[in-house]
């Protein structure tokens, strides 16, 4: 469940944004910064904090934008923009050969498996699933926002965009291990 911890600022943003996008962005920034600070203080390895660093960067820029231009049309697209940022982060980590899930997985897996091709492949696949989910969810939310469909549609889309890859993340490594054991 270490994967879900990294999404707490995004969830806080989604919840608090109903009171104003500026406050949602500021809350995401505050929660993200506190979690990042706690992890640094606890000595968590930098490669385990890719998502957290990306989160703070996004919310710092988004908070500045939200307070500088409070009536910007972008306020209606906060969900799409945030999921788009997560998609860019995930795809970028794949492109540079350092899937963001690897550092998180290393916090749970024994060190003797970290350099195995299976461990690396599992993390490439899981990161690709998250990247795809973020991309599709961002596009869906952009459509929902453009059509003015409201939170009755956007909330289930956001929930699905997180729950489906989370379920995959929880199950996929066990399926791979079971296949390897069967050989």
ABEGO torsion letter per residue (X at the ends): XAAAAAAAAAAAAAAAAAAEAAAAAAAAAAAAAAAAAAAAAAGBBAAAAAAAAAAAAAAAAAAAAAAABAABAAAAAAAAAAAAAAAAAAAAAAAAGBBAAAAAAAAABBAAAAABAAAAAAAAAAAAAAAAAAAAAAAAAAAAAAAGAEAAAAAAAAAAAAAAAAAAAAAAAAAAAAAAAAX
